[in-house]
């Protein structure tokens, strides 16, 4: 591996480490919504949906980095600017006095705008370099593997912070990590792409190609259905903390265990995807096996089942998710790499936001009228149905048939 290649792998690792370490604030934010703003599951899920709205419009941020270069560069200047923006958002949140719904939501929106722009720029680099070298899968394995490795720290760390630290301390700590991404930007060996008109022309040509590609639409539809899991997110948090009465430290431990399993899943994908047809086979398994695994949430009834299912879902979920991300990266056209990949990732985020919102609202209603377990069981069956609904789309989403038996 050349020094240039090592720097590139290091860049992906640093960016996703910084993004992942923001997870130290996620569990404290959950308790802030529940205990300070006094939001129930439905309103909390709605708050999170608004807070994460920038994730659903990622392609708009992709247009900025693809079509509007600064001094002939599409990645480095944008990355430095958005890193500083994210640090500013966390810092303002830390010095907020008397958290109220509107101001808190506005500042968390600002933080997420910074994170989305940062992620879009990094993914643009990944697609460009990955397509040139046939390494979109390995690069993403490093990204997601690093992200899950941070869960080892943020799980227990976030649980401890939620129980013992002030919100000011938590948010100031989160403000430090985006500064690392600003420094890592200097590791990108980025060629000059010319002035704005030339870059814009190449970008629009690539987007026109993407818009008429039926395979791209099939991949997007399959991603939405596969990632629609209403039994995760807000519903799961309230089920864990209220129905199962798990402590903040134990919920943090679950996150840490999930991080360890996710790292193993990323490593497994990195090895498997390098084989001929490996990514396509994993995509098929994500539907046939993934749908069956969702049914195991019917046994999500206590601390031990929570730990076991977290390990299983984190391991397989990372492998399956990376397969769909790799297929998306391969479908991105030249000149609009960041925008196209952001569009695919926006589908992931729209599915996650919609399922989280629906799951929180349905859990609150079903848990009140029946039981919390009934609510989780119903949401598990709904998620399973969505996963199996991906099956007909595989015929168009996958570029070629593999040895694994699937749609003809």
C-alpha positions as CSV (number, residue, x, y, z in Angstrom):
1,X,0.0,0.0,0.0
2,X,1.4,3.4,-1.0
3,X,1.7,6.3,1.4
4,X,-1.0,8.1,-0.6
5,X,-3.4,5.1,-0.2
6,X,-2.6,5.0,3.6
7,X,-3.5,8.6,3.9
8,X,-6.8,8.0,2.2
9,X,-7.7,5.1,4.5
10,X,-6.6,7.3,7.4
11,X,-8.8,10.1,6.1
12,X,-11.9,7.9,6.0
13,X,-11.1,6.5,9.5
14,X,-10.7,10.0,11.1
15,X,-13.8,11.4,9.6
16,X,-16.0,8.5,10.7
17,X,-14.3,8.4,14.1
18,X,-15.3,12.1,14.6
19,X,-18.8,11.5,13.3
20,X,-19.2,8.4,15.5
21,X,-17.9,10.1,18.7
22,X,-20.8,12.6,18.5
23,X,-22.8,9.5,19.7
24,X,-21.6,10.4,23.2
25,X,-24.4,13.0,23.1
26,X,-27.2,10.8,21.6
27,X,-28.3,9.1,24.8
28,X,-28.1,12.3,26.9
29,X,-30.2,14.0,24.2
30,X,-32.8,11.2,24.5
31,X,-33.1,11.8,28.2
32,X,-33.2,15.6,27.6
33,X,-36.2,15.1,25.5
34,X,-37.9,12.7,28.0
35,X,-36.9,14.3,31.3
36,X,-36.3,18.0,30.6
37,X,-38.7,18.7,27.7
38,X,-41.1,16.0,29.0
39,X,-41.9,14.5,25.6
40,X,-43.7,11.2,25.2
41,X,-42.6,8.6,22.6
42,X,-44.7,10.1,19.9
43,X,-43.6,13.7,20.4
44,X,-40.0,12.6,21.0
45,X,-40.0,10.7,17.7
46,X,-41.4,13.8,15.9
47,X,-38.7,16.0,17.4
48,X,-36.0,13.6,16.2
49,X,-37.6,13.5,12.8
50,X,-37.4,17.3,12.5
51,X,-33.9,17.3,14.1
52,X,-32.6,14.8,11.5
53,X,-34.4,16.5,8.6
54,X,-31.1,17.5,6.9
55,X,-30.4,13.8,6.5
56,X,-33.3,13.5,4.2
57,X,-32.2,16.3,1.9
58,X,-28.5,15.1,1.5
59,X,-28.5,15.5,-2.3
60,X,-29.0,19.2,-2.0
61,X,-25.7,19.4,0.0
62,X,-24.2,17.1,-2.6
63,X,-24.9,19.7,-5.2
64,X,-22.9,22.2,-3.2
65,X,-19.7,20.2,-3.2
66,X,-20.1,18.7,-6.7
67,X,-21.1,21.8,-8.6
68,X,-19.6,24.7,-6.6
69,X,-15.9,24.2,-6.2
70,X,-13.8,26.7,-4.2
71,X,-10.6,27.7,-5.9
72,X,-11.0,24.7,-8.2
73,X,-11.4,22.2,-5.4
74,X,-14.7,20.4,-4.6
75,X,-13.9,18.7,-1.3
76,X,-11.2,20.2,1.0
77,X,-12.6,23.8,1.5
78,X,-16.1,22.5,2.1
79,X,-14.9,20.0,4.7
80,X,-13.0,22.6,6.7
81,X,-16.0,25.0,6.7
82,X,-18.6,22.5,7.7
83,X,-16.4,21.0,10.4
84,X,-16.2,24.5,12.0
85,X,-19.9,24.9,11.6
86,X,-20.6,21.7,13.5
87,X,-18.3,22.7,16.3
88,X,-20.1,26.0,16.6
89,X,-23.5,24.3,16.8
90,X,-22.5,22.0,19.7
91,X,-20.8,24.9,21.5
92,X,-24.0,27.1,21.3
93,X,-26.0,24.2,22.6
94,X,-23.6,23.8,25.5
95,X,-24.1,27.4,26.6
96,X,-27.9,27.4,26.2
97,X,-29.7,28.1,29.5
98,X,-33.1,26.6,30.2
99,X,-33.6,24.2,27.3
100,X,-36.8,24.8,25.4
101,X,-38.3,23.0,22.5
102,X,-37.8,25.5,19.8
103,X,-34.2,26.7,20.5
104,X,-33.0,23.2,21.3
105,X,-34.4,21.9,18.0
106,X,-32.9,24.8,16.0
107,X,-29.4,24.1,17.4
108,X,-29.6,20.4,16.9
109,X,-30.7,21.1,13.3
110,X,-27.6,23.2,12.9
111,X,-25.4,20.4,14.2
112,X,-27.0,17.9,11.8
113,X,-26.6,20.3,8.8
114,X,-22.9,20.3,9.6
115,X,-22.7,16.5,9.9
116,X,-24.6,15.9,6.7
117,X,-22.4,18.3,4.7
118,X,-19.3,16.6,6.2
119,X,-20.6,13.1,5.4
120,X,-21.5,14.1,1.8
121,X,-18.0,15.5,1.2
122,X,-16.3,12.4,2.6
123,X,-18.6,10.1,0.5
124,X,-17.8,12.1,-2.6
125,X,-14.1,11.3,-2.0
126,X,-14.9,7.7,-1.4
127,X,-16.9,7.3,-4.6
128,X,-14.4,9.1,-6.8
129,X,-11.4,7.2,-5.5
130,X,-13.3,3.9,-5.0
131,X,-14.6,3.7,-8.6
132,X,-11.1,4.5,-10.0
133,X,-9.5,1.7,-8.0
134,X,-12.4,-0.8,-7.6
135,X,-12.4,-0.3,-3.8
136,X,-15.8,1.2,-3.0
137,X,-16.5,-1.8,-0.8
138,X,-13.3,-1.8,1.2
139,X,-13.4,2.0,1.6
140,X,-16.9,1.8,3.0
141,X,-15.9,-1.2,5.2
142,X,-13.3,1.1,6.8
143,X,-15.8,3.9,7.2
144,X,-18.6,1.8,8.8
145,X,-16.1,-0.3,10.8
146,X,-14.7,2.8,12.3
147,X,-18.1,4.2,13.0
148,X,-19.1,1.0,14.9
149,X,-15.8,1.0,16.7
150,X,-16.8,4.3,18.2
151,X,-19.9,2.7,19.6
152,X,-17.6,0.8,21.9
153,X,-16.7,4.1,23.5
154,X,-19.9,6.1,23.0
155,X,-22.2,3.3,24.3
156,X,-20.9,3.0,27.8
157,X,-19.6,6.6,27.7
158,X,-23.0,8.0,26.6
159,X,-24.7,6.0,29.3
160,X,-22.3,7.2,32.0
161,X,-22.6,10.8,30.7
162,X,-26.4,10.6,30.7
163,X,-26.4,9.5,34.4
164,X,-23.6,11.7,35.8
165,X,-22.6,14.6,33.5
166,X,-24.3,17.9,32.8
167,X,-25.7,18.7,29.4
168,X,-23.2,21.5,29.1
169,X,-20.2,19.1,29.6
170,X,-21.7,16.6,27.1
171,X,-22.2,19.1,24.4
172,X,-18.8,20.8,24.9
173,X,-17.1,17.4,24.6
174,X,-19.1,16.7,21.3
175,X,-17.8,20.1,20.0
176,X,-14.2,18.9,20.0
177,X,-14.4,16.0,17.5
178,X,-15.4,18.0,14.3
179,X,-12.1,19.8,14.6
180,X,-10.4,16.5,13.8
181,X,-12.1,16.4,10.4
182,X,-11.0,19.9,9.6
183,X,-7.4,18.7,10.1
184,X,-7.9,15.5,8.2
185,X,-9.0,17.4,5.1
186,X,-5.4,18.2,4.3
187,X,-4.7,14.5,3.7
188,X,-6.9,14.6,0.6
189,X,-4.8,14.8,-2.6
190,X,-7.4,16.6,-4.6
191,X,-6.9,17.6,-8.3
192,X,-8.2,20.9,-9.6
193,X,-11.5,20.5,-11.4
194,X,-11.6,23.9,-13.0
195,X,-14.1,26.8,-12.6
196,X,-17.7,26.5,-11.5
197,X,-19.2,26.3,-15.0
198,X,-17.1,23.3,-16.0
199,X,-17.7,21.5,-12.8
200,X,-21.5,22.2,-13.0
201,X,-21.7,21.0,-16.6
202,X,-20.1,17.7,-15.7
203,X,-22.3,17.3,-12.6
204,X,-25.5,18.0,-14.4
205,X,-24.6,15.5,-17.2
206,X,-24.0,12.8,-14.5
207,X,-27.3,13.5,-12.8
208,X,-29.2,13.2,-16.0
209,X,-27.6,9.8,-16.6
210,X,-28.6,8.7,-13.0
211,X,-32.2,9.9,-13.4
212,X,-32.9,7.6,-16.4
213,X,-31.1,4.5,-14.9
214,X,-33.8,1.9,-13.9
215,X,-31.2,0.0,-11.8
216,X,-30.6,3.1,-9.7
217,X,-34.4,3.5,-9.0
218,X,-34.6,-0.2,-8.1
219,X,-31.7,0.1,-5.7
220,X,-33.3,3.2,-4.1
221,X,-36.7,1.5,-3.6
222,X,-35.1,-1.7,-2.2
223,X,-33.0,0.4,0.2
224,X,-36.1,2.2,1.5
225,X,-38.0,-1.0,2.2
226,X,-35.1,-2.8,3.7
227,X,-34.3,0.0,6.1
228,X,-37.9,0.6,7.2
229,X,-37.7,-0.9,10.7
230,X,-40.3,0.7,13.1
231,X,-39.3,-1.5,16.0
232,X,-35.9,0.3,16.3
233,X,-35.1,3.9,17.4
234,X,-37.5,5.7,19.6
235,X,-39.9,2.8,20.1
236,X,-37.0,0.6,21.2
237,X,-35.6,3.2,23.5
238,X,-38.9,3.7,25.4
239,X,-39.4,-0.1,25.5
240,X,-36.0,-0.6,27.0
241,X,-36.1,2.3,29.5
242,X,-39.8,2.2,30.5
243,X,-41.2,-1.3,29.9
244,X,-38.0,-3.3,30.6
245,X,-36.7,-0.7,33.1
246,X,-33.1,-1.0,31.9
247,X,-30.7,1.6,33.4
248,X,-28.9,4.2,31.3
249,X,-25.6,2.4,32.0
250,X,-27.1,-0.9,30.7
251,X,-28.5,0.7,27.6
252,X,-25.1,2.2,27.1
253,X,-23.6,-1.3,27.5
254,X,-25.9,-2.6,24.8
255,X,-24.7,0.1,22.4
256,X,-21.1,-0.8,23.2
257,X,-21.8,-4.5,22.5
258,X,-23.5,-3.5,19.3
259,X,-20.4,-1.5,18.3
260,X,-18.1,-4.5,18.8
261,X,-20.5,-6.7,16.7
262,X,-20.6,-4.0,14.0
263,X,-16.8,-3.8,13.7
264,X,-16.8,-7.6,13.2
265,X,-19.6,-7.2,10.5
266,X,-17.6,-4.6,8.6
267,X,-14.5,-6.8,8.7
268,X,-16.6,-9.7,7.4
269,X,-18.0,-7.7,4.6
270,X,-14.6,-6.4,3.6
271,X,-13.4,-10.0,3.1
272,X,-16.6,-11.3,1.5
273,X,-17.2,-8.4,-0.9
274,X,-13.8,-8.9,-2.5
275,X,-14.9,-12.1,-4.0
276,X,-16.6,-12.2,-7.4
277,X,-20.3,-11.6,-6.9
278,X,-19.9,-11.2,-3.1
279,X,-21.8,-8.0,-2.8
280,X,-24.7,-9.2,-4.9
281,X,-25.0,-12.4,-2.8
282,X,-25.0,-10.5,0.4
283,X,-27.8,-8.2,-0.9
284,X,-29.9,-11.3,-1.6
285,X,-29.2,-12.6,1.9
286,X,-30.2,-9.2,3.4
287,X,-33.8,-9.9,2.2
288,X,-34.2,-13.7,2.6
289,X,-32.2,-14.0,5.9
290,X,-32.8,-10.4,7.1
291,X,-36.5,-10.7,7.0
292,X,-36.4,-13.9,9.1
293,X,-34.1,-12.3,11.6
294,X,-36.5,-9.4,12.2
295,X,-39.0,-11.9,13.6
296,X,-36.6,-12.6,16.5
297,X,-37.7,-9.3,18.0
298,X,-40.8,-11.3,19.2
299,X,-38.4,-12.6,21.8
300,X,-37.1,-9.2,22.9
301,X,-38.3,-9.5,26.5
302,X,-35.4,-8.9,29.0
303,X,-31.8,-8.0,29.5
304,X,-30.3,-11.2,28.1
305,X,-32.4,-11.3,25.0
306,X,-31.7,-7.6,24.5
307,X,-27.9,-8.3,24.5
308,X,-28.1,-11.4,22.3
309,X,-30.3,-9.7,19.7
310,X,-28.2,-6.6,19.7
311,X,-25.1,-8.7,18.8
312,X,-26.9,-10.6,16.1
313,X,-28.6,-7.5,14.5
314,X,-25.5,-5.4,14.7
315,X,-23.3,-8.1,13.0
316,X,-25.7,-9.0,10.2
317,X,-27.1,-5.5,9.9
318,X,-23.7,-4.0,9.1
319,X,-22.9,-6.7,6.5
320,X,-26.2,-6.2,4.8
321,X,-26.2,-2.4,4.9
322,X,-22.7,-2.3,3.4
323,X,-23.8,-4.4,0.5
324,X,-26.6,-1.9,-0.4
325,X,-24.2,1.0,0.1
326,X,-21.6,-0.7,-2.2
327,X,-24.3,-1.2,-4.9
328,X,-25.3,2.5,-4.5
329,X,-21.6,3.6,-4.8
330,X,-21.1,1.6,-8.0
331,X,-24.2,3.3,-9.6
332,X,-23.0,6.8,-9.0
333,X,-22.1,8.7,-12.3
334,X,-18.9,10.6,-12.9
335,X,-19.1,14.3,-12.1
336,X,-21.9,14.0,-9.5
337,X,-20.4,11.4,-7.2
338,X,-21.3,13.2,-3.9
339,X,-24.8,14.2,-5.0
340,X,-25.7,10.7,-6.4
341,X,-24.4,8.8,-3.4
342,X,-26.1,11.4,-1.1
343,X,-29.3,10.7,-2.9
344,X,-29.0,7.0,-2.1
345,X,-28.1,7.7,1.5
346,X,-31.0,10.1,1.8
347,X,-33.3,7.1,1.0
348,X,-31.7,5.3,3.9
349,X,-32.3,8.3,6.1
350,X,-35.9,9.0,4.9
351,X,-36.7,5.3,5.6
352,X,-35.1,5.5,9.1
353,X,-36.8,8.8,9.9
354,X,-40.2,7.7,8.7
355,X,-40.0,4.3,10.4
356,X,-38.8,6.0,13.6
357,X,-41.7,8.5,13.6
358,X,-44.2,5.8,12.7
359,X,-42.7,3.4,15.2
360,X,-42.8,5.9,18.1
361,X,-46.4,7.0,17.4
362,X,-47.7,3.4,17.0
363,X,-45.7,2.2,20.0
364,X,-47.3,4.9,22.2
365,X,-50.8,4.1,21.0
366,X,-50.5,0.3,21.1
367,X,-48.6,0.2,24.4
368,X,-51.3,2.3,26.0
369,X,-54.3,0.3,24.6
370,X,-52.7,-3.2,24.8
371,X,-49.2,-3.9,26.3
372,X,-45.7,-2.7,25.5
373,X,-44.8,-6.2,24.4
374,X,-47.8,-6.3,22.0
375,X,-46.6,-3.0,20.5
376,X,-43.1,-4.2,19.9
377,X,-44.3,-7.5,18.4
378,X,-46.6,-5.6,16.0
379,X,-43.8,-3.3,14.9
380,X,-41.5,-6.3,14.4
381,X,-44.0,-7.9,12.1
382,X,-44.4,-4.7,10.1
383,X,-40.6,-4.4,9.7
384,X,-40.4,-8.0,8.5
385,X,-43.1,-7.5,5.9
386,X,-41.2,-4.5,4.5
387,X,-37.9,-6.5,4.3
388,X,-39.6,-9.3,2.3
389,X,-41.2,-6.7,0.0
390,X,-37.7,-6.0,-1.3
391,X,-37.5,-9.4,-3.0
392,X,-39.1,-8.5,-6.4
393,X,-36.8,-5.5,-6.7
394,X,-33.7,-7.6,-6.6
395,X,-34.2,-8.6,-10.2
396,X,-33.6,-5.0,-11.4
397,X,-31.3,-3.8,-8.5
398,X,-28.5,-6.3,-8.9
399,X,-26.2,-5.9,-12.0
400,X,-25.9,-9.6,-12.7
401,X,-27.0,-13.0,-11.5
402,X,-24.8,-14.8,-8.9
403,X,-24.6,-18.4,-7.8
404,X,-27.0,-17.7,-5.0
405,X,-30.6,-18.7,-5.9
406,X,-32.7,-15.6,-6.3
407,X,-35.2,-13.9,-8.6
408,X,-35.0,-14.7,-12.3
